Amino acid sequence: MRRLILGVMIALYVGFGLLGLTFLAPNTFVGADHATYQRAADALWQQGNPYIGSIGLGYNYQYRYPPLLAEIWPLVGSVPVWWALLGLGTALTFYFWYTDAGWLGLLPIIMLAGAWGQTLINGNVQPIMMALLVLVPRYQRVGPVALAAATMFKLHPALGVVWYAGRRDWRGLAWYGAAVAVFLIIQAPWLGQFVTYYLTNPDASPTAYEGWGIRLFGDVPWLIVTAILAVLSYRYANSRLGWLTNLVFQLEALPRLLPTNLALLLSAPLKSRSSARSASADLQTGRTPAPAAFRKALSWGRADRNGPGSSSQASPPSGPAPTRGQESA
């Protein structure tokens, strides 16, 4: 009977994944978003304004982000480097699903194949955001900086501060604020253009289309549901589902929720009961679970080995302090 239930569950996940792939295929174009970022970077470095590169190209080809991505594009925007970063971000996110949930963690990945597959093919920055957001609940110092970087790419991850407030993690909130301040200073010469673009260009408006969220039923239901999710995210931030609830809140708060945005839910891997017990035992005994080399490389600033749902204020295990070489996370 258990095998039958498992088989049905796998079939449903695979079927949903195939449906997503079929639905999103007509809007999947190799390198489409990469080309948008390239235009913005060219406009910034050649004409001093990243928001004039998409004039007249229509709503779907606008660079709506803060200036940061266009600013650093000459360093990361070449085709091999950019897709290597996207692949690395995708692989890192999948790695945490496997380590937290085992082979069953592959099922949500299969179910959302259309969402993460389209952004990967189009060259959208979202796989990098997935990797940044998956670090947030795991690392005390790296997490807030990762959230700040994700905020500077697409703004709406800023709502993740509800998670820090709900956990009473004021130190994490301070790290986030400091990182945002640094990123804003880096972008200062172009922030005025960013604000002007949003205020004057009709193609920049995130409210021009309803998307696929609750806003389809009107602004009032959307605002009510968003407010309820904000309260739940705050109230249950310390629970096992705290970070997932926060991501659902972030997505529902979007005035234009797209099916591809759902891939960000993969930034909240859910631990299986067995892996949670194993992680708890590792925390008590001080053992480092395999693969040790990879986990040690990410251990600097680790909030705790129990991952999302455990208080970030817990005392760290005794032992030698991490070295600077572990800061690569």
N, C-alpha and C positions, 0 to 999 in steps of 0.2 A: 504493500500500500504506500509506503514512504517513497519507494522508487517511482511509483505512478504519479504521486503528487509532485515529486521533483521533476519528472519528465514534463508534466503539464506546465509547471512554472517556467522551466527552461524554454519550452515552446512559446509561451506567452511573451517572454522577454525577447526572444529572437524575432517573433512576429512583429512586435512593436518596433524593434530596431529596423527591420526591413521596411515597415511602413514609413518610418521617419526618413530613411534613405530615399525611398521612392518619392515622398512628398517634397523633399528639399533638392532633389537632383536637378530640376529645371532651373533653379536659382544658384547653382554651383558653377563657378567659372574660375578656372585655374589662375591664381594670381590677381584676382580682381581687387581685393583689398590691399594687397601689396602695391599695386599701381596707384591706389589712392594715397597711401602713405608716401610713395615716391614723389607724387605731384606736390604734396604738402611740403615735403622736405626741400624740393627744388625751389618752391615759391619762398620758403623761409630764408634759405641761404643765398638765393639770387636776387630776390625782391624785398626781403625783410618782412614778409607777411605770409604765414602758412595757409591762411584762409582764403586767399585769392586764387589758389591753384585749381579749385573745383567750381569756379563760377560758370554757370550755364550747363553744368553736367547733370543736373537733376538731383532729386532727393537722395537716391540710393548711393551716390558717389561723392558724398560730402565728407570732408575731414572734420568731425565734430568733437574731437578730443582736445584736451589741453595741449599746449605746444610741445611738451616734453618728448613725445615719440618722434615728431618731425625734427626736433633739435638733435636727438642722438642718432637719427637715421643713417647719417654717413658712416657710423661705426658698426651698425647692425643690419643695415638694409640690403646688402648684396644678397642675391638669390641663395647661394649656398649657406651663408651665415644665418640668414633669416629663417629658412626652413629647418636648419639644424637646431636653432633655438626653439622653434615651434615643436619639433619632434622631441626635443629634450623635455620641454614643459609637459607635453602629453605623456611621455614615458614616466616622468616623475609622479604625476598624478595617478597613473595606473599602478605604479609600484606601491604607493600607499594603500590603494584599494586591496591589492593582493596581500600585503603584510598585515593589514587590519582584518580582512574578512576571508582570506584564503581564496580558493578557486571560485567560491560563490560570489566574490567581489567582482568577477568578470561579467556577471549578469547585468548590473546597471550600466556597465561600459558598453555592452552589446545593445542594450535597450536605447541608449542615447547616441548610438553610432552616427546617426544622421546629423545630430547637433554638433558633435565635436569633429566629425568627418568633414562637414562643409567648411567650417572655419579653418581647418587645417589645409584643405585644398585651396581655398580662396586666399590664404595668406593673412588671415585676420589675427590680431594680437591676442585673441581670447585664450589660446592654449597656454600662453605665457601667464595670463591672468589666473588660469586654473592652477598652475603650479605655485604662483605667489599666494593665492588664497588657501591652498591646502597646507601651507606652512603656518598660517596665522594662529590656529589654536594649539600648535605643537611647540612653538619656540617663543620664549619670553621676550627676547630682544629682536631676533630675526623676524618674528611674526609681525610686530607693529610696523617695521620698516617695509616688509613685503606688502602689507595692507596699504601703506602710504603710496608705494610704487603703483599698485593696482588702481588706487584712486586717481593718480595722475594720468593713467591710461584711459580710464572710462568713467571716472567720477562716481558712479553709483556705489562702488565698494566703500565709499566714505561712511555709508550707513552701518558698516561693521562696528562703528564705535559703540553702538547699542550693546554689542556683545561684551565689550570691555566694561561698560558701565554696569551691565547686569551681573557680571562676575566680581564687581568691586575691584577690578584690576586697574587701579589708578596709575600704577607704574607703567603698565602696558599702554594706557591711554596717553600718558606723558611722552613715551617713546614715539607713539604714533604722531602726536602733535608736533614733536620736534622734527621728525622725518618729513612731515608735510611742509613745515616751515622751510627746511633746506631745499626741498624740491621747488617750492614757490619762488625762492630766491634765484634758483637756477633758471627759472622760466620768466623772471620778472620783466625782461624787455618786451615780451610778446603777450603778457597777460591782458593788457588793455585791448589788444586786437581780438583776443579770445572773447572778451565780454562784448565788445562791439559787434562781432560776428553773430553772437547769439541774440542780440537785441535788434539787429537790423536785417538779417538775412532770413527770409521765410523758409528756405530749405534747411536752416539750422535747427528749427524748432522741433524738440522731441515730442511735442504734443500734436503735431500735424496729422499723425496717423495713430489709431487706437492700438495697433499691435494685436496680440493674441491673449492678453491677460483679462482680468476682471473689468478693465476699462472698456471692453467691448460693450458692456451693459450700462455704461454711463459713468460720469466722473464721480457721482455721489457714492455708488456702491464701491468703486475703486478706492476712494479715500477711506471709506469705512473699513473695508477689508485690510487695507494697508495699515491703518491705525491699530486694528486688532492684532495683526501679525507683529507690529512693533512692540506691543505690550507683551505678547507671548515670547518674543525673542529676548526681551529684557528679563521677564519672569523666570524663564527656563534656561538661561544662559549657562548655568552650571550643570545642566543635565546631559545625559549621553547624546541627546538629539539637539543640544544647544546650538552648535555651529550650523547644522543643517537647517534648523528653524530660522537662524539669522540669514542664511543664504536665500531661503524662500522669501523672507521679508524683503531682502535687497532686490530680488527679481520682481516681486509683485509691485514694489514701489516704482518700478520703471513705467513711465507714461507710455512707452512703446515696447512692450515685451515681445521679443521674437522667439521662434522655436529654437534657434541656435543658442540663445541665452541659457537655455536649460542645461547645457553642458557644464555650466558653472556649478551645478549641483554635485558634480563629481569631485568638487573641492572639499566635500565633507564625507570622507569614507566612514562607514559604520563598522565598528568592531564586532566580530562574531563573539559569542559568549566565551568560547574556548580561548580565543586570542586575548580577550580582555582578562581572563583569569591568568593566562600565561604572562601578560604584561604586568599584572599586579604582583605575581610571584617574582618576576625579574626585579621589580622595584624594591621588594622587601629583601631580596638576597644580594642585590647589587650586581647581578649578572647582566651582561649585554647580549640581547638576542641576536641571532644571525639574520642577515649577513653583517658581521661586526664592523668590517671596514667602512661600509657605507653608512651605517648608523653612527659610528664615531665621527665621521666627517660632518654629520649634521647635528652633532650633540651640543654645540655651543649655543647657549641661550635656551636650551630645551625647557619647556614649561614643566613637563612630567612625562613619564613613559606611558601613562594611561591615556594620553591624547585628549581629544575633546571630551568635555564633561567632567574633568577633574580640575579642582581649583588650582589656578596658577600660583597661588600663594603658598602652596605646600613646600615644606622644607626639602631641599635637594638631598639625595643620598650622600652619605659620607664618602670621602675619597679625595684624590688629588684634583685640584682645579683644572678645568680644560685649558689647553694651550692655545696660543694664537693661531696655530695651524688648523684648529677646528672651526675657525670662523668662516670657512668657505660656504656654509649654508646661507 
